[in-house]
Amino acid sequence: MNGWVRNIVSIFAVIGIILTIIGGIIFGIERHKENNFVENICLVANAKLILQPCGKSMCYAPVWTIKYNDSIIIMSSNQVIVRITGSNSSKYAKGMNELKQHPVSQQESYPMWKVFCSGRPLYRGRLDSIVTPGEPAGHVHKVMGGSHFSAGVKGQSYLDLYEITKAAECTTCSIHTIDNSNYWHPELYYQWPNGTFSLVPDGGLTVYYIARTGNVGGAQYLNPNWQPFPKGLRMIAGDPWRRTYDKSNVTHNAISFVCLTESGMPKAPQTNGFQTDKHFCKNGFRMQVFFPMCWDGKNLDSSNHRSHMAYPTQYNTGDCPDTHPVRLPGIFFEAFYSVDKFPHGTGRQPFVLANGDPTGYGFHGDFVNGWDFDIMKNMLSDKSCLASSTNQGNNPERCLTLKPFVKSSVDSNCELTKSIPLTENIGMVEPIQRLPGCNPITYSNPVICSEGSNPKSMDNTGTFHIQSKLTGRYITFNPITQIVYANASIINPSYRETWGLGWATKDLGRTVRNTELNRHFTMQDKLKVRGPEASNWEIFSFEQHSTNDYIAIKNLRHDKYLQVEPDFTISGKATVITDACLFRLVTPNGGHVPEGLKISDLINLQDLSSNLG
């Protein structure tokens, strides 16, 4: 009998200890909110799943309750939201009110990584291989990514384009080899009070890949079944013709903007249209677009380049519709621009997109898939690729599948495989009278315009090619070494061989600025390019030669003339003007759009590489 009693006492003692530990854990957890989610972790025991709405939408994670004595713990994905006590009639009401005010992040439950693209674009100009293959695009784009971007080929199959894109030798973004995708969006312009336009030259692109789940508790939450991008997929997010905003339209909410104000100044809110009339963006202006993540499972593209894709119930999360049941990773662009040198924030909205949009509602992004299918498939099932592991995507190297392909730094060494001989004036150097293409400024009901689509129709008198009398060739430069050469062909020149006159700060004089990159001449031991700021070493003057249409170029640093050397480099200490010191300024004719890369070109490039190797 005494042994039996001792056993009973021991059992109750153990139960008491267990309850004490559990009670200590639960009651010791403090309520803590940060960035709209709670990070305290709790032991989940005998939990019961309940589905409750968070305001206008479902919570981002399943909500659980744990009852212990007269207390109820309301949790989500092992995160404590609130602990309440009191009468049963008030407990759930109080807890659900907390949920509505503080929706819970699902950061533990979805893969996420970022791709960082260089501030120097792969290409800038009027090309769009999705909408206008083989022809000039309607407006100027900034293109990032793999070096096989080209004008495109009419009638080219989607799979051919995928193979060409994926086989690029390099990319201007931070993931090499497995992601040679191309990303582009319209350029940003500044409209001066006199109506002229200057291209805003600086800024990079961050591409988020966010594989979010469906609505909480539903089938697409419990089994998102993420799929890698199908080979050949391409799409557009946003509409360049839109000039209105409807908060109930999910596609409208996918476009947003952030003005990064100066430290210590009031922060500007995120808005769905331009806000630069009210705020001065000292630290940059960010334009954002979220791509649809639901695929119809059949079509790699569609006539409007959108309808084969769809947004979930919210633009960045939620269930996919039955018509588009395949859930892909979501793509989110953050396009950065340095706008602090352009006056704004004083009531006038001076910025305009290249498509003639001063509202921002017509911002859009383009994507051509160049991902390795199998690698992305592995990433979507690799727990080290979850947002909690990758620091919300900021450290993609923590994703073990991705780690071997993450660059140590985002370089600017990647060049287009096939040069593009478009030379119309896009406003990089001096202000232009109208936007390239036919893009009148429209606040409502934009009209499709047929005039001005030809690059030769643009007024290109503000730019020029510089032709050496000695070599007969145009001046160009190596973007890696920054050395200037007088050896570029005069046939089919590109923006790299196109220049203009800029102004140095404090009116020191004129600079010679390139129209491909925001760089200008600098007189080092050899003539080079640098940018964007200028000093005495970057000031040059043009002197007309007395007997013909050639000029001599004098640099302020040495107060002497530029001279082409036998190795095609250019020195700056000539005191006597010879043919090596003479140059002719040639007005560009606007150039043309060549046929894009084809599979046969890819084979030829591979053969050439093998022979060189």
N, C-alpha and C positions, 0 to 999 in steps of 0.2 A: 504493500500500500504506500509506504513512504517513497519507494522508487517511482511508482506511478505518479504520485504528487509532484516529486522532483522533476519528472519529465514534463508534466503539464506546465509547471512553473517556468521551466527552461524554454518551452515553446513560446509561452506568452512573453517571456523576456526578449526572445529573438524578434518576435513580431513587434514588440514595443520599440526595440532598437531600430528596426527597419522603418517603422512609421516615423520615429523621431528624425531619422536621417532624411527621409523623403520630405517630411514637414519642414525640416531645416532648409533643405534645398529650395523648396517652393517658396516658403515665406521669406527666405533670405534674398530672393531676387528682387532687385529694385527696378522700378519702372524707369525706362530711359529711352528718350526719343532723340534721333539724330538723322538728319537728311531724310525725313519722312519714313524711316523704318527703325525697328528696335533691334539691337544687336546682342542683347543678353540671351544666352542659351539655357534652356531648361530641360530637365529630364521629363520625357513624355511617357506617362504610364496610364494604361486604361483610358486612353483618350477617345473621344467620340467626335467624328467628323461632322461639322455643320457647314452649310453653304449660306453665306450672307453677302448682300451687296455692299460695296464701299462707295457710297454716294451714287453718282450716275453710272458707275461701272463696277464690274466685279473686282474683288481683291486680286492681287497679283500672285497669291499663294493660298493654299487651303487653310482654313481657319479651324482651330481645334479648341475644345474646352476640356478642362480637367477640374473635377469637383473634389475638394478636400475639406472635410468638415463643413463649415458654413461659408467657405470661400470658393470662388470660381476663378480659374485662371483662363484667360482668353489668349490664344497663341496662334502663330502662323509659321509653318516650316521650322518648328522648334525655336521660334523667337517670341518672347513675351511681349504682348501688346499692352495688356492692362490686367491688374488683379483687383477684383472687386469683392466687397462683402456687403451684406445687408439682406433685405427681404428678396425672395425669389422673383417677385414681380418687377423689381427694379434692376436686377443684375444684368440681364441680357440687354435691356434698353440702354443702360449706361455703357456696357461693353461695345455694343454695335455703334453707338454714337462715337466712341473713340476710334473705331475702325473707319468710319466715314471721314473723320478728320485727319487720320494718319494712315493712309493706305500702306501696305507692306510691300517692300521690294521682293522680287523673286530672284535676287542675285545668285543664290546658291544653286539655282535649278536650270540655268541655260548657258550654252557656250557663247563666248564673246571674245573677240580679238579686234585689234585696230591695225590698219595699214596707214603708214605715214608717208605722204608724197612730198617731194622736193618743192621748195619755193620757186625753183626754176622749172617751168612747164616743159613737157616733151615737145609740145607744139602750141602755137597761138595763132589763130586765123580762122578763115571761113571754110571749115571743113566739117562734115558730119556724115560718117560712113553708114549710119543707120538710116537717116531721113533722106539724104540726097547723095547716094553713092555715085562717084564719078563726076559730080557737079559741085559748083560753089554752094556752100550752105547759106541759109537765109541770114545768119548773123555770125559774129565772131565768137569762137569758143576757146576755152583754155583746156588743154588735153594733158592728162597724166597717164603714167603706166608704161606698158610694154612698147618696145621700139618698133614693132610691126604695125603700128597705127598708120593708116594711109587714107587716101580719099575714098577707098572702097571701089567695088566693081559691080555694075548693074547686073542683076540676075545671079550673082555669086551665091552658092548654097550656104546655109548657116553653118553646116559642119566644116566646109572649106574655110570659112572665116574663122571658126574656132581653131582649127589646126594651124592656120597662119598666125593668129594672135598668140596662141599658147607657145609657139616655137620662137618667140622673140629672144634675141640675144641678151637683152637687159631690160630693166625697168627703172623708172624714176622714183619708184616707191620702195618701201622698206622690206618687202617679202620677195626674195629672188627665186627664180627657177620654177616654183609651183604656182605663182600668181603673176602672169603677164597680162592681166586684164587691162582694158583701157577705160578710163573714167573721164568724163568731161562735163562742163557746164558753161553757160553764157558768161562772157566777160562783163566787168563792171566799168562804167564810164562816169566821168564827172562833167556836168553841163555848166559851163561858165555863164555869168549873167548876160553876156553878149550872144548866147545861143550856141557857141562852139563846144566841142567835146574833146576831152583828154582821157585816154585809157588809164585806168588805175593799175599800175604795173606790178605791184608787189603782193605776195601772199601765197600760201601753200594750201594743201588739201589733206584732211584726215578722213579716212574711210572706216567707219565702224561696221563690223559684222556682228549682228546681234540675233541669235537664234531663240527668240522668245516662244513661250508656250501659249496654249489656248486658254479660254476662260476657266477660272478656278473650279476644280472639282469635275469638270467635264472630261469627255474622252480625249480631247486634244490637249488637255493639261496632263492627264495621267499618262498619255502616250503621244507626245508631240510628233513622233516619227519624222524627225527632220531628215531632209534629203539634200545631198549636195547639188550644186547647180548642174543642170543637164548640159551636156556638151552642145554648144551652139546657141545657148540662151543669150538674148540681148533684150534690153528694155529701156524705156524712158519713164521717169517719174516727174510729174508736173506738166503744166500746159503753158507754152510761151505766149498764147493768145489771151490768157485769163487776166482780167483786170478788176475782179470783184472778190469779196470774201464772204463765205457762208459758214458760220461756225458749226453748223450741223452736217457739213459735208466733210467726210473723212479725208478726201484727197486734198482739200484746202488746208486742213490742219497739218498735213505732212510737210508743209513749207513754213519755215520760221526764220527769224533773224535775231541776232544779239549784238547790241552795241556795247563794246568793252570800254567803259569810261575810265577816266584817270583815277588813280588811287586816291581815296579820300573824298571823291565826288559821289553824288547819289548814283546808285546802280540803275541802269536802264532795264526795263522788263523785257523778257522775250516776247516778241510780237509776231504776227503772221504777215506783216507788211513792213516796208521801210520805216525806220524811226529816226532817220538822220536829220529830220527837220527839228526835232525836239532835243536831241542829245548829241554831244560831241564825243566821238569815238576815239579817244586819245590812244588807247591800246589795241585798236583794231576793230574791224567790222566783220561779223561772221554770218554767212548765208548758209542755210541748212535745208536739206531735203531728205525725207525718209522714203525709200523705195517700197513698193508693195512686195509682200513676202509669200503670197499664195499663188501657185501656178496651176493652170488648168490640166497639167499632166500630158498635154498633147502637142501644143504649138510652141516653137522656139521663138517666134515673133508673131506679130499681127499687123494688119494694115495701118493701124494708128500707133503701133509699137507699145501699146498699153493693155489692150483688152485680153491678152493671153495671161496677164497677171492681175491680181486683185489685192486690195488691202483686207486685213482681218477686221473684226468688228470695231477695233480702234486702229488708228493709223500705224501704231507701233506695237500692238499686242492684241490678243483676243483670238477668237475662233476664225478659221478660214471658211469661206462659204462653200456650199456643196458643189458649185460650178467650178471652183478652183481648190480642190481638196489637198494638193501637195504643198506641204509647208517647207519653205526654203529659208536659209538664213536671211534676216533682214539687212539691208544696206542703208547706211546713213552717212550722208556727206556733211562735212563741216568745211566750207570754203572760206579761207581767211584773206582779208585785204587790209593793208596799211593805208588808212585814209586820213591820218592826222595832218598831212601837208595840204589837204584840200579844205577850204573853209566850209563849215556846216554847223548845224545845231542851233541856228539863230532864227528859225521859223520857216526858212525856205528849204524844200527837199531837193537837193542838187544832184543826187546820184540817179543813174538810169542804167538798166540792163542793156546789153548789146542788142536785144530784140525790141528796143524802143519802149520798154516798160519802166515808168518812174514810180510804180506802186510796190514792186517786189512780188506781187501776186503771181507774175508770170515766170518766176524763177523755176528752173528745172534741171534735171541731171540725166546723163546718158551712161549706160553700162554695157560693155561687151565682155562676155565671160572669157577669161583666159586661165581659169583655175584648173589644176590637176584634179580630176574627178575622184580618184582613189584617196588622195591625201585629204581632201576636204571631207570625204566620207568618214575617214578615221578620226578626224578632228571632232566631228559631231558626236562621236561616241567616247571620246577621250575625256575623262573627268578632270584631267589637268588643264583642259581648255575652258572650264567653266569660268564665269565672270569672277567668282570669288577667288579663283586661283590666279587669274591673269591681271588682278588689280583693275577690274572693270575694263579690261582690254588694253590697258596702258603698258603692260609688260607681256607682249605676245610670246616672248621667248620662254615663259613659264609653261606654255602649252607644249608638252614634250613632242607631240607630232610635228609641231610647227618650228620648234627650236632650231633645227639644222638649217633653216631657210631664212632666218631673221638676220638682216644686215646689222652690223655693229653701228652703222650710222647711215642716214639717208644721203646718198651721194648725188652729184649732179653730172655724172660722167656719161650718162646714157644719151645716145643720139638716135634720131630717126634712121631706120635702115634705108629708106627711100626718100630723098630730099623732095620737098614740095615747092615748085616754082611759082608761088603766089607772092606778089609784091605790092598789092594795093595798100594804100596808106591807111593804117588802122588807128592812128592817133597816139602812137607810142612817144613821139618826140614833141611835135608841135600840135596845138589844137586843130581839129578838123571841122569842116562846116556841117557835115552830116555823118550819121552812123553808117559804117560799111554795110553794103546791101541796101535794101529798101526798108528802113525801119523808122518811120516818123514817130515822134513821141505821142503816145496815146494813153489817155487816162480811162477810157471806156471804149467798148466796141472797136477793137483794133481791126484794121482792114488789111487783107492780104494784098501785097503790092508787087507788081511784076517788074517795075522799073528799078534800075540800079543793081540788079543781081549780077551783072557782068563786072568782074574786077577791073576791067579797063575803063569803066564808067566813073570810077572814083578819081577825085582830084589828087594826083600824086606829086604835085609840084613842090610840096614841102619836104620831099625825101629825094634821095639820089643814090646812085651807084658811083663809086670812086674808081676810075680806070687809070691805071699807070701808063704813062707814055712809053716807058722803057720796056715793060713786059706785055703791054696790050691787054692785061687781065685786070679783073676787079679786086679790090681790097676785101679781105675776109679775116677771120680770126679763128684760133683754136680755143674752144671754151674751157679746156682743161688747163693748158699752159697759159692762156690768155694772150699769147703772142699774135700780133697782127702780121699778115702776109699779103703780098701783092701777086697772088697766083691763082685766083679763082676764075673759072671759066666765065665768059661773058654770055654763054648760051644757058638759058633757063636759070638765071640767078634766083636766090631765095631771100628771105628776110635777113639772113646772116650777111649777105652782101649789100644790104640796103641801109642807108644812114640818113641822118638829119642833123640840123644844128639846134642844140639846146642852150639854155642859159645856166651859167654857174651861179652859185649862191653869192649874195652881196654884189651882183653885177660885175664880177671880175672879168667877164668876157664870155665868148661862145665855146661850147663844148661840141664835140663830134660824137653823136650818140647813135647806137645801133638800134634798129627797129625790131630785131628778134628778141633781144634781151635788154633789160634796163641797164646797159653798160656803155661807157664812153672811152674815147682815146685817153691814155695816160702816157706821159713821156718818161719811161724808165730807161734802163740801158738800151732797150729796144722798145719800139712802140708796142704797147699792150692795150688791153681794155680792162676797165674796172668799173665799179659803180656801187651805189648810185650817187654818192656825194662827190663834189669836185673841189679841187684846190688849184693852185697855180700850175701844177704839173699837168692839169687836164684842160688848160686854156689854149686855144689855137685860133689863128686868123688865116683867112684865105686872101691871097694876093693875086690879082689877075695878071697873067703874062701879057706883054705888050704886043706880041706878034700873032697870037692865035687864041683858040678858045680854051687853052690849058691854064691851070692855076698852080701856084706854089703854096704849100701849107707851112706856116711858121708856128713853132711851139713857144709858149711864153717862158717855159723853164730855162731854156738855153738862148732864147731869142734868135734861133736859127731854124733852118729849113729841114723838113723831112726828106729823106733820101732812100730809095730802094736799093738794097744791097744784093750782091750776087746770089745769096741763098733765099731771096724773096722777102726777108725780114726788112724792117724799116728803121733806120737810125734817125737821129734828130740833131745833128751838129754840122750840117752843110752850110757853108757861108757863100758859096757860089752856086747859082741855079744852073743845073744841067738837066738833060732829059730824065735822069734818075730822080729829079726833084719835081717833075711836072705831072699833074694829074688832070683828068677831065671829069666833070660832073655830068652824069647821065640820068635823066629823069626816068624812073621805072614806068613800064607800060601797064602795070597791074598784074602781069603774069597770067597763068592759067592753071586749071586743076588737071593734073595728070591722072591716068588710070591707076587704080590702087594695086596693091600686091595680090598676086595670084599664086595658086599652088605651084605652077611651073616656076615662078620666081623663087619660091622657097626651095625647090629642088636645085636650082642653079646656085643659090646662095650656099647650100650645103656642099655641093660639089666644089665651089670655090674655096670654102673653108677647109675641105679635105686636102685640096691641092696645096693650099698655103701651109697646112700643118705638116 
